């Protein structure tokens, strides 16, 4: 490739990457491997739609956001009066429910990882036992403990080491600043004055000056170091703390599915960024003058908060699914996942409940660059015997915005048998708390793109069943015939075809899906 051609290619690539709403665009028209939404809406002109309730099970939603407040679901049987008007056990559940709080209005923000919780529950039982001491009915649990013990210790040691490094760097920084302030007798340091100390005959002063200038050069300022240290502290003392009992705030028994009446109606919670982002991808207003556009134009978003900073609980997921189904949701978006599911039967039963009522569940495949066929993420559509619980399930991987180098996002999970479809999940522009907007990456963004198109089809083609909607989405994908790099943590240079990386063999396309829906509904008439 000639130098000028290479520069043009790089410029084009950077231009495409910076475009807002690229995920809605068209490959032929715009050069973006988006979902061709404008073309889909042109096909829908003159058609009437009906509102579809979409449940977003996530970490909380800013229901007052300018782009979301008019598309939020409101419980028609409930009023703000401190009374459980609809008799479902949840008082004033106007927008949905928060399973991470209590009746006092207190909320869980951060929780431990499921790995940590499993290890914490089993360590007292098995930590000092050998295999020959284990009863036959305890062997499965014992082997699980040995597995999580090894993984937990590796993760904990890594977190501890990272915390210690950051703590030492932070203390070194603070000592450098304070020492220089004392030397100069000033509260505000002057860089030029500090630079003069590099010529000092005193070794300690030269070292202090060198350290300070190095911090400036590498942008290691106080706030940056403090934030990184706080993150590491949270990882060590919350995420990987097997003795934490954060759940006590809620007051329920998280291992008893029948203990179901708990939480509060604060569906925003203390950390609504992720859920607000997801909701905006699906349904942000398309009629105002800002540059953020949702996919579906006639949906109502039901907010269900179950995802803290850490791993969600199986019981909360199960109860949220049941709540959504009972309150009329036709699609449930689940942009979360974890590597362990100790109360999986709770979630499996809830998935069966959703299947019975014809509800479509859409789930993010995960961002570990792993093969879900061999390394599962939960919740999963497969039961403990590896049998499918329902066909009304779509597991979504993330795709890039242009197919010049790679269709599949480098971080996305994949799986020939377990990931159903890819959808845009890189630099997706959507809503953020407090009437703001943001771009982010992840299969968490790709899943609501699929949810949005599914809701669009349900809204304009109400005669189609959830099963037919899924079938259309799977069969109408954009397919790339050449190989694409396979995501890997080891950065291995392997390539494969899309049909070996997901069930459908392609990337979501709204235009093709609408065309197929029109064709199918014509035959029905």
Backbone torsions as a table, in degrees:
resi	resn	phi	psi	omega
1	UNK	NA	128.8	179.9
2	UNK	-66.0	156.0	-176.9
3	UNK	-58.7	-45.7	-179.0
4	UNK	-65.4	-37.0	178.1
5	UNK	-66.1	-39.3	178.6
6	UNK	-62.8	-43.5	178.7
7	UNK	-62.3	-40.6	178.9
8	UNK	-63.3	-40.2	179.6
9	UNK	-64.4	-44.8	179.4
10	UNK	-62.8	-43.7	179.2
11	UNK	-60.8	-44.5	178.7
12	UNK	-61.9	-43.8	-178.5
13	UNK	-62.8	-44.6	-180.0
14	UNK	-66.3	-36.3	178.1
15	UNK	-63.6	-45.4	-179.2
16	UNK	-64.3	-40.4	-177.7
17	UNK	-65.0	-26.8	-175.3
18	UNK	-88.6	-7.5	-176.3
19	UNK	-71.5	128.0	173.9
20	UNK	-73.2	147.5	177.6
21	UNK	61.2	25.6	178.5
22	UNK	-59.6	-28.1	-176.7
23	UNK	-66.0	-15.9	179.1
24	UNK	-92.7	-8.3	-169.8
25	UNK	-85.9	-176.7	-173.2
26	UNK	-118.7	139.7	-176.5
27	UNK	-63.2	-47.7	-177.2
28	UNK	-69.2	-41.6	-176.0
29	UNK	-79.2	-41.5	-170.8
30	UNK	-113.2	-11.8	-177.1
31	UNK	81.7	4.8	179.0
32	UNK	-106.3	136.7	176.6
33	UNK	-82.5	61.7	176.4
34	UNK	-88.8	-163.4	-173.2
35	UNK	-100.3	5.8	178.0
36	UNK	57.1	49.3	-173.5
37	UNK	-70.2	-40.0	179.8
38	UNK	-59.3	-41.1	178.2
39	UNK	-65.4	-34.4	177.5
40	UNK	-65.0	-43.9	-179.7
41	UNK	-67.2	-31.8	176.1
42	UNK	-62.5	-37.6	177.8
43	UNK	-68.5	-23.2	-176.8
44	UNK	-93.1	-2.5	-179.2
45	UNK	-58.3	134.0	-178.9
46	UNK	89.6	-9.9	179.3
47	UNK	-94.2	147.6	177.2
48	UNK	-94.2	151.4	178.3
49	UNK	-123.8	162.4	175.0
50	UNK	-124.9	149.6	-177.0
51	UNK	-65.6	140.0	178.2
52	UNK	-120.1	130.8	177.9
53	UNK	-86.5	123.3	178.3
54	UNK	-116.9	121.9	177.7
55	UNK	-89.4	130.6	175.3
56	UNK	-109.6	103.9	176.3
57	UNK	-89.2	114.0	-169.9
58	UNK	-160.4	-151.1	-176.2
59	UNK	-99.6	7.8	-179.5
60	UNK	123.3	151.1	-178.0
61	UNK	-132.6	136.5	173.7
62	UNK	-78.5	94.0	-174.7
63	UNK	-69.9	-13.4	-179.3
64	UNK	-93.8	0.5	-179.1
65	UNK	-58.0	139.4	-176.2
66	UNK	-58.2	-29.7	-178.8
67	UNK	-92.0	-5.3	-175.9
68	UNK	-121.2	-25.0	-171.1
69	UNK	-58.6	-30.4	-179.3
70	UNK	-87.9	-6.3	179.7
71	UNK	-113.3	6.9	178.2
72	UNK	-75.8	138.8	173.7
73	UNK	-69.2	140.2	174.3
74	UNK	-125.3	128.3	-177.9
75	UNK	-63.2	111.8	-175.6
76	UNK	-69.9	-13.1	-177.5
77	UNK	-101.6	4.6	-174.0
78	UNK	-125.8	146.8	176.0
79	UNK	-127.3	156.1	174.4
80	UNK	-77.1	89.7	-178.0
81	UNK	-146.8	7.7	-179.2
82	UNK	74.5	12.4	-179.1
83	UNK	-121.3	144.2	176.8
84	UNK	-82.7	81.5	-173.1
85	UNK	-62.4	-38.7	-176.3
86	UNK	-90.4	-1.9	173.5
87	UNK	70.1	22.3	-179.7
88	UNK	-94.3	3.3	177.9
89	UNK	94.9	-7.4	-176.6
90	UNK	-114.4	112.6	-172.9
91	UNK	-79.5	128.7	177.1
92	UNK	57.9	40.8	177.6
93	UNK	-81.5	73.9	-174.6
94	UNK	-73.4	-49.0	-177.0
95	UNK	-100.7	-7.7	-174.5
96	UNK	144.0	-141.2	-177.5
97	UNK	-152.1	151.2	177.7
98	UNK	-111.4	111.8	-179.3
99	UNK	-89.7	9.2	-178.0
100	UNK	-117.2	32.6	-179.8
101	UNK	-142.2	-172.0	176.6
102	UNK	-134.6	177.1	-174.9
103	UNK	-66.6	-18.2	177.8
104	UNK	-77.6	-9.0	-176.5
105	UNK	91.9	5.0	177.1
106	UNK	-80.0	147.4	-176.0
107	UNK	-134.0	145.7	170.9
108	UNK	-78.0	131.6	174.0
109	UNK	-101.5	-52.8	-177.9
110	UNK	-117.0	144.7	178.2
111	UNK	-135.5	165.7	176.2
112	UNK	-74.6	161.7	173.5
113	UNK	-71.4	156.2	179.2
114	UNK	-63.1	-36.6	175.1
115	UNK	-53.6	-45.0	-178.9
116	UNK	-66.2	-42.2	-178.9
117	UNK	-66.1	-41.5	178.8
118	UNK	-64.2	-45.8	178.8
119	UNK	-61.1	-44.4	-179.3
120	UNK	-61.5	-37.8	-179.1
121	UNK	-71.3	-31.2	-172.4
122	UNK	-98.9	-17.5	-171.9
123	UNK	-64.5	-39.8	-179.3
124	UNK	-67.0	-27.6	-177.8
125	UNK	-81.6	-35.6	-170.4
126	UNK	-123.6	-5.3	-171.0
127	UNK	-58.6	-33.2	-175.1
128	UNK	-112.8	25.3	179.9
129	UNK	-115.6	148.1	172.9
130	UNK	-99.2	166.7	-175.6
131	UNK	-59.9	-35.7	-178.5
132	UNK	-68.4	-15.8	179.4
133	UNK	-87.5	-6.7	-171.9
134	UNK	-89.1	133.0	176.2
135	UNK	-70.8	153.0	-178.1
136	UNK	-54.9	-38.8	-178.5
137	UNK	-77.5	-2.9	179.2
138	UNK	-107.6	-3.5	-171.7
139	UNK	-62.5	-43.0	-178.9
140	UNK	-60.7	-43.7	-179.8
141	UNK	-66.8	-37.6	179.5
142	UNK	-64.2	-45.6	-179.7
143	UNK	-66.1	-33.3	173.8
144	UNK	-62.9	-43.2	179.4
145	UNK	-60.1	-45.2	-179.4
146	UNK	-61.6	-36.3	179.0
147	UNK	-67.3	-49.9	-176.9
148	UNK	-72.1	-29.5	178.0
149	UNK	-60.9	-46.7	179.4
150	UNK	-62.4	-47.4	-178.6
151	UNK	-66.4	-42.2	-179.5
152	UNK	-62.1	-46.2	-178.8
153	UNK	-60.5	-39.7	177.7
154	UNK	-63.5	-46.4	-178.7
155	UNK	-67.1	-41.9	-179.4
156	UNK	-63.9	-45.8	-179.7
157	UNK	-62.2	-38.4	177.3
158	UNK	-65.2	-43.0	179.2
159	UNK	-65.9	-40.0	179.5
160	UNK	-64.3	-44.8	179.6
161	UNK	-62.8	-43.4	179.6
162	UNK	-63.7	-41.3	178.9
163	UNK	-62.8	-44.1	-178.6
164	UNK	-64.6	-40.5	178.4
165	UNK	-62.1	-47.3	-179.1
166	UNK	-66.6	-38.8	178.1
167	UNK	-62.7	-43.7	178.7
168	UNK	-63.8	-41.9	178.5
169	UNK	-64.1	-39.5	-180.0
170	UNK	-65.2	-46.9	-179.6
171	UNK	-65.5	-36.6	177.6
172	UNK	-64.7	-41.1	178.7
173	UNK	-63.3	-49.7	-178.9
174	UNK	-60.3	-41.6	179.4
175	UNK	-64.8	-39.3	179.1
176	UNK	-61.7	-49.2	-178.3
177	UNK	-62.7	-47.5	-177.6
178	UNK	-65.2	-38.5	179.9
179	UNK	-65.2	-42.5	178.9
180	UNK	-67.5	-37.5	177.8
181	UNK	-63.1	-41.2	179.2
182	UNK	-66.2	-40.3	-178.3
183	UNK	-63.9	-45.2	-178.4
184	UNK	-85.4	-14.7	-178.8
185	UNK	69.4	31.3	-177.8
186	UNK	-131.9	153.3	174.4
187	UNK	-87.9	-24.4	178.5
188	UNK	-111.3	122.2	-178.3
189	UNK	-85.7	142.3	176.2
190	UNK	-105.2	122.9	-174.3
191	UNK	-60.2	-39.8	-179.2
192	UNK	-65.3	-38.7	177.4
193	UNK	-64.9	-43.2	178.7
194	UNK	-61.9	-38.2	-178.1
195	UNK	-61.6	-30.9	-179.9
196	UNK	-64.6	-22.5	-178.7
197	UNK	-72.0	-14.1	177.5
198	UNK	-63.9	-20.5	178.7
199	UNK	-98.7	6.1	-178.3
200	UNK	-67.1	149.4	176.1
201	UNK	-81.1	-8.6	-178.8
202	UNK	-93.2	119.7	-175.5
203	UNK	-57.5	-44.2	-175.3
204	UNK	-63.1	-35.2	179.3
205	UNK	-70.7	-40.8	177.3
206	UNK	-61.8	-39.5	179.8
207	UNK	-66.0	-43.7	178.6
208	UNK	-60.7	-44.7	-179.8
209	UNK	-64.2	-42.7	179.3
210	UNK	-62.7	-42.6	178.6
211	UNK	-62.2	-45.1	-177.7
212	UNK	-61.8	-47.1	-178.9
213	UNK	-66.6	-31.5	176.1
214	UNK	-66.5	-40.1	176.9
215	UNK	-60.2	-44.9	-179.7
216	UNK	-63.2	-42.2	-177.6
217	UNK	-63.2	-37.2	-177.2
218	UNK	-100.1	12.6	177.7
219	UNK	58.0	30.9	179.1
220	UNK	-89.8	69.0	179.8
221	UNK	-84.6	171.7	-173.8
222	UNK	-55.8	-50.9	-176.3
223	UNK	-61.6	-40.3	179.4
224	UNK	-62.5	-49.6	-179.4
225	UNK	-63.3	-40.3	-179.5
226	UNK	-64.7	-42.1	178.6
227	UNK	-63.9	-43.8	179.0
228	UNK	-64.5	-38.4	178.4
229	UNK	-65.9	-42.2	178.4
230	UNK	-63.3	-38.2	176.8
231	UNK	-62.5	-45.5	-179.7
232	UNK	-66.2	-35.6	178.2
233	UNK	-65.2	-43.1	177.7
234	UNK	-63.3	-41.6	179.3
235	UNK	-60.7	-45.1	-176.7
236	UNK	-74.1	-44.9	-170.3
237	UNK	-96.2	-7.1	175.8
238	UNK	-122.1	-61.6	-175.6
239	UNK	-57.5	-41.9	-176.9
240	UNK	-116.1	38.0	176.7
241	UNK	-109.1	100.4	-176.1
242	UNK	-71.1	-11.5	-178.4
243	UNK	-100.0	1.8	180.0
244	UNK	-70.4	149.6	178.5
245	UNK	-133.9	54.2	-178.6
246	UNK	-61.8	-33.6	-176.2
247	UNK	-62.0	-20.0	-180.0
248	UNK	-55.9	-27.6	179.2
249	UNK	-58.3	-37.8	-178.4
250	UNK	-71.5	-41.2	175.7
251	UNK	91.9	5.5	179.0
252	UNK	-98.9	177.0	169.4
253	UNK	-100.1	106.3	-174.2
254	UNK	-68.3	-6.5	-179.3
255	UNK	-105.7	8.3	178.8
256	UNK	-120.7	105.9	-176.7
257	UNK	-66.9	-22.5	-179.8
258	UNK	-78.5	-17.2	174.2
259	UNK	-83.4	79.2	-166.0
260	UNK	-108.6	-9.7	-177.1
261	UNK	-99.6	95.3	179.4
262	UNK	-158.5	173.6	179.5
263	UNK	98.5	-165.1	177.2
264	UNK	-154.3	-178.7	-174.6
265	UNK	-95.6	13.8	178.5
266	UNK	-81.7	82.0	-175.8
267	UNK	-77.0	-8.5	174.8
268	UNK	-80.1	-50.5	178.3
269	UNK	69.3	-176.0	-176.6
270	UNK	-81.3	-11.1	-176.5
271	UNK	-144.0	74.3	-173.0
272	UNK	-90.4	9.6	-174.1
273	UNK	-58.7	-50.5	-174.4
274	UNK	-64.4	-49.5	-178.8
275	UNK	-65.2	-36.8	177.4
276	UNK	-64.4	-40.3	178.0
277	UNK	-61.8	-47.2	-179.8
278	UNK	-62.6	-46.1	-178.8
279	UNK	-61.0	-38.5	-179.5
280	UNK	-66.1	-37.0	177.7
281	UNK	-60.0	-40.7	-178.3
282	UNK	-73.7	-45.6	-162.4
283	UNK	-142.1	12.9	177.5
284	UNK	-53.1	141.5	-176.4
285	UNK	-50.5	136.6	179.0
286	UNK	-102.1	0.6	-171.6
287	UNK	-109.8	-1.8	179.1
288	UNK	-96.6	-175.6	-169.7
289	UNK	-100.6	12.4	174.5
290	UNK	-87.9	178.0	-173.3
291	UNK	-105.6	30.8	174.1
292	UNK	-116.8	124.8	-175.9
293	UNK	-128.9	127.1	172.1
294	UNK	-74.9	171.3	-176.8
295	UNK	-88.3	-49.2	-176.9
296	UNK	-93.8	139.3	-174.1
297	UNK	-104.4	4.7	179.4
298	UNK	-149.1	63.6	178.5
299	UNK	-128.5	162.0	174.4
300	UNK	-124.2	125.8	-175.3
301	UNK	-92.8	118.9	174.4
302	UNK	-93.4	127.8	-175.5
303	UNK	-99.7	124.6	177.6
304	UNK	-131.3	114.6	-174.9
305	UNK	-96.8	115.3	177.5
306	UNK	-137.2	-8.2	-171.8
307	UNK	-105.4	109.8	176.8
308	UNK	-88.3	-174.7	169.2
309	UNK	-78.4	92.3	-170.5
310	UNK	143.2	-152.1	-179.3
311	UNK	-101.4	140.6	177.2
312	UNK	-70.9	158.8	178.5
313	UNK	-94.6	141.3	179.4
314	UNK	-57.8	-40.6	-178.6
315	UNK	-61.9	-43.3	179.6
316	UNK	-63.4	-41.9	178.3
317	UNK	-59.8	-47.9	-177.6
318	UNK	-60.8	-45.5	-178.6
319	UNK	-69.5	-33.4	177.6
320	UNK	-66.6	-41.5	177.2
321	UNK	-60.9	-45.9	-179.5
322	UNK	-63.9	-40.5	177.7
323	UNK	-59.8	-48.3	-177.6
324	UNK	-59.4	-44.3	-179.1
325	UNK	-64.4	-45.9	-177.7
326	UNK	-64.7	-29.3	-177.7
327	UNK	-94.8	9.7	169.4
328	UNK	96.2	11.1	176.1
329	UNK	-66.4	137.6	178.0
330	UNK	-101.0	-20.2	177.2
331	UNK	-136.8	141.4	176.5
332	UNK	-123.5	122.8	176.8
333	UNK	-97.9	130.4	-178.9
334	UNK	-129.1	89.8	-179.7
335	UNK	-94.8	64.3	178.6
336	UNK	-157.9	168.5	178.5
337	UNK	-179.0	164.7	-178.3
338	UNK	-156.1	162.4	-175.6
339	UNK	-86.4	-9.7	179.7
340	UNK	-131.5	147.6	-179.5
341	UNK	-144.0	78.2	-173.3
342	UNK	-65.3	-28.9	176.7
343	UNK	-109.6	45.8	-175.6
344	UNK	-57.0	-31.8	-178.0
345	UNK	-62.4	-29.7	175.9
346	UNK	-60.4	-47.7	-177.1
347	UNK	-71.2	-40.3	179.2
348	UNK	-59.0	-43.5	178.7
349	UNK	-64.6	-37.1	178.4
350	UNK	-67.8	-38.2	177.0
351	UNK	-63.5	-40.6	176.4
352	UNK	-62.1	-38.4	178.0
353	UNK	-62.8	-42.7	178.0
354	UNK	-65.0	-41.4	178.6
355	UNK	-60.4	-43.2	-179.5
356	UNK	-58.4	-31.5	-177.9
357	UNK	-100.6	10.8	175.0
358	UNK	68.0	34.2	-179.0
359	UNK	-97.2	133.3	-179.9
360	UNK	-89.2	127.1	179.7
361	UNK	-108.1	129.8	-177.7
362	UNK	-123.3	126.0	-168.6
363	UNK	-129.0	143.4	177.1
364	UNK	-80.1	133.2	-174.5
365	UNK	-72.4	-24.8	-179.9
366	UNK	114.8	160.2	-172.2
367	UNK	-117.8	35.5	-175.1
368	UNK	-100.5	3.8	-176.3
369	UNK	57.0	40.7	-175.7
370	UNK	-121.5	162.8	177.1
371	UNK	-89.6	109.9	-179.1
372	UNK	-65.2	-17.4	176.5
373	UNK	-63.6	-34.2	-178.1
374	UNK	-107.6	-23.9	179.0
375	UNK	-125.9	92.0	-174.7
376	UNK	-70.3	154.4	171.9
377	UNK	-120.1	144.7	-176.3
378	UNK	-115.2	148.2	5.0
379	UNK	-68.9	155.2	-177.3
380	UNK	-130.2	151.7	179.4
381	UNK	-81.5	-6.5	179.6
382	UNK	-99.8	135.9	179.4
383	UNK	-81.0	-173.4	-175.7
384	UNK	-67.4	-18.0	176.4
385	UNK	-96.7	11.8	178.6
386	UNK	64.2	28.2	175.0
387	UNK	-102.2	142.8	-178.9
388	UNK	-67.7	133.7	179.4
389	UNK	-81.9	-35.9	-178.1
390	UNK	-154.2	155.1	171.6
391	UNK	-91.5	-8.2	-178.4
392	UNK	-88.3	58.2	-174.7
393	UNK	-146.0	133.1	176.3
394	UNK	-129.1	117.3	177.8
395	UNK	-97.8	125.7	-166.0
396	UNK	-116.1	126.6	171.1
397	UNK	-96.4	168.7	-176.3
398	UNK	-103.4	137.6	176.9
399	UNK	-112.4	159.9	176.9
400	UNK	-82.3	172.0	-175.3
401	UNK	-89.9	-10.3	173.9
402	UNK	-147.7	141.6	-171.1
403	UNK	-91.0	20.2	-176.4
404	UNK	-70.0	-32.5	-178.5
405	UNK	-117.6	-48.0	-176.0
406	UNK	-152.5	131.0	176.4
407	UNK	-78.3	-42.3	-175.9
408	UNK	-86.8	131.7	177.7
409	UNK	-61.6	142.3	-173.6
410	UNK	-59.0	-26.6	-175.5
411	UNK	-92.8	-12.3	-168.3
412	UNK	-72.2	142.1	167.0
413	UNK	-74.3	161.2	-177.6
414	UNK	-148.9	175.6	178.3
415	UNK	168.8	121.7	-177.6
416	UNK	-58.7	-31.0	-176.4
417	UNK	-111.4	-14.1	-171.7
418	UNK	-119.0	-20.5	174.1
419	UNK	-103.0	121.0	-171.2
420	UNK	-81.5	-38.1	-169.4
421	UNK	-158.5	155.1	171.4
422	UNK	-105.8	150.2	177.9
423	UNK	-148.7	157.3	-178.3
424	UNK	-51.0	129.8	-178.4
425	UNK	-147.0	18.1	-179.4
426	UNK	-118.8	128.4	179.1
427	UNK	48.8	52.0	177.7
428	UNK	-84.6	132.3	-176.9
429	UNK	-97.6	127.9	-177.4
430	UNK	-157.7	-172.5	-176.1
431	UNK	-75.5	150.9	175.6
432	UNK	-136.5	160.0	-176.8
433	UNK	-55.7	156.2	175.6
434	UNK	62.9	44.2	175.1
435	UNK	59.6	30.7	177.7
436	UNK	-110.8	179.8	-177.2
437	UNK	-140.5	157.1	-174.9
438	UNK	-158.1	162.0	173.8
439	UNK	-113.0	145.1	-179.8
440	UNK	-154.4	164.6	179.6
441	UNK	-114.2	158.2	170.9
442	UNK	140.1	158.5	171.8
443	UNK	-67.4	-16.9	172.8
444	UNK	-62.7	-27.6	176.4
445	UNK	-87.4	-33.9	-178.6
446	UNK	-67.1	-40.4	-178.8
447	UNK	-58.6	-49.2	178.8
448	UNK	-67.1	-20.6	172.3
449	UNK	-64.0	-43.9	176.2
450	UNK	-65.7	-42.3	178.3
451	UNK	-58.8	-42.4	179.7
452	UNK	-61.1	-44.2	179.6
453	UNK	-69.6	-39.0	176.1
454	UNK	-60.2	-43.0	178.7
455	UNK	-65.5	-37.9	177.3
456	UNK	-60.0	-45.8	179.3
457	UNK	-64.8	-44.5	179.8
458	UNK	-62.4	-37.5	-177.2
459	UNK	-68.1	-43.0	-175.8
460	UNK	-92.6	-15.5	179.9
461	UNK	-131.5	68.1	-174.3
462	UNK	-64.1	-17.2	179.0
463	UNK	-75.1	-10.5	179.2
464	UNK	-85.1	138.7	177.0
465	UNK	-81.4	166.9	177.7
466	UNK	-61.0	-37.4	178.0
467	UNK	-63.0	-41.5	178.5
468	UNK	-68.2	-37.0	177.2
469	UNK	-60.9	-47.1	178.9
470	UNK	-61.2	-44.7	-178.9
471	UNK	-59.1	-41.0	178.4
472	UNK	-64.2	-46.9	-179.6
473	UNK	-59.8	-39.2	-177.7
474	UNK	-72.9	-36.4	-174.5
475	UNK	-88.0	-13.1	-175.9
476	UNK	-103.1	16.3	-175.8
477	UNK	-69.2	155.1	169.1
478	UNK	-77.9	127.7	-178.7
479	UNK	-114.0	131.0	177.4
480	UNK	-102.3	126.2	-172.8
481	UNK	-83.1	-19.6	179.7
482	UNK	-91.7	166.6	-177.0
483	UNK	-74.2	156.6	178.2
484	UNK	-131.7	148.7	177.6
485	UNK	-58.0	140.8	179.0
486	UNK	-93.1	126.2	179.4
487	UNK	-55.8	141.0	-179.4
488	UNK	-156.4	139.2	176.5
489	UNK	-70.1	-25.7	-178.0
490	UNK	-91.5	2.9	-179.7
491	UNK	56.6	37.7	177.3
492	UNK	-72.1	139.5	-176.7
493	UNK	-88.1	67.7	177.0
494	UNK	-109.0	152.0	179.8
495	UNK	-132.2	156.9	177.0
496	UNK	-160.0	167.2	177.3
497	UNK	-82.0	153.4	-178.4
498	UNK	-60.5	-31.8	-178.6
499	UNK	-70.1	-10.2	173.7
500	UNK	-98.4	-1.5	-178.4
501	UNK	-113.1	-14.0	175.5
502	UNK	-156.4	164.4	-174.7
503	UNK	-66.1	-45.8	-175.5
504	UNK	-76.2	-23.8	-178.9
505	UNK	77.4	21.1	-177.2
506	UNK	-165.0	-169.8	-176.1
507	UNK	-112.3	138.5	-180.0
508	UNK	-49.3	137.9	176.1
509	UNK	-141.9	114.0	-175.1
510	UNK	-68.3	-40.0	-178.5
511	UNK	-60.7	-49.0	-179.8
512	UNK	-64.4	-35.4	179.3
513	UNK	-65.3	-43.4	178.7
514	UNK	-64.9	-42.3	177.2
515	UNK	-56.9	-43.7	-179.5
516	UNK	-67.9	-38.6	178.9
517	UNK	-63.5	-41.4	178.1
518	UNK	-61.0	-44.6	-178.6
519	UNK	-63.3	-44.2	-178.1
520	UNK	-67.9	-42.7	-178.3
521	UNK	-69.2	-30.2	175.5
522	UNK	-63.2	-41.3	179.0
523	UNK	-64.7	-35.4	-178.9
524	UNK	-66.0	-33.2	-178.4
525	UNK	-76.2	NA	NA
